[in-house]
């Protein structure tokens, strides 16, 4: 007898968006009477206690992340044989070849989630190599042979995946969900010292130093504004040093904060400066409490930030456009409020956690023929 229904595989249980998705998915499935089991490769384990606190088991398949692919594959195969799940739900692209081979060898249907959008074309795309027959194109052949399908978390990601893999691999789009905010951010009215908030991993892909430079331009015209930058990562000290070198006032960089909602409630504008995104959680978290957004047009961001409706979209790496848009919203409380209200409505309509779980269950059926429709509990998880 199967010991679980779905094994959810992820690289770590750290602070990233993919890990958060795995946590929310596991909890949401459990509330629909689907039995999940979360397996991850290595630490960090920020979300482990939260997942296990609701009765969902977790297992670290490889201590220390040694990179031994053969050992990893053997352990995963042994785990699948023991648990006998009806489905393997994979999120870790770094392990994708191994995961697909194991799923095929054990006979477990596989669903793969593609969180990113591959903003930069690969050489094989430019040369048209991805249009070769599937048995000659390794990545597509591997996905084809595993007998499963692909879930993309944005329309943009789905379009790019179809261009890369063609139509022979079944695909579905399911938006990732965010919890509904309980109160509304203080965006309206005249503020003497309005606060801009930026949140994300401190890495080059998120362009935190670009955020500092754009903020510096605005602060020269609006001296009272403040900037709060939340997040950890390889460039944390670099960002702090850059802020000190620019002699910026009102900039706070505390590092990673597990629950940034109180900081969002106290802010007036959310800023995202990434050059590559899937569908950023941070942007939708801001929208869920009614914060207007200034963001770069990366990946699926435009599906949340609709230009001049829920926020303003600037070209990627365009420091001047970002600064102009920030200044426009900081000078206009009524526009901030209008964008915030529209963003909140869009977030509730398009990015609910309950709809994410429902859409994922439909995708399981459409892609692999695995039907959990008998589970009817529709209670919505609140983070």
PyMOL commands that set and color helices and strands:
alter all, ss='L'
color gray80, all
select helices_A, chain A and resi 17-31+48-52+69-83+93-106+123-126+129-131+138-145+155-165+204-206+208-221+236-245+261-265+281-288+299-303+319-330+333-350+353-368
alter helices_A, ss='H'
color red, helices_A
select strands_A, chain A and resi 6-10+36-40+58-60+87-90+110-114+149-152+171-173+195-199+226-230+251-255+269-272+293-296+311-314
alter strands_A, ss='S'
color yellow, strands_A
deselect
rebuild
show_as cartoon
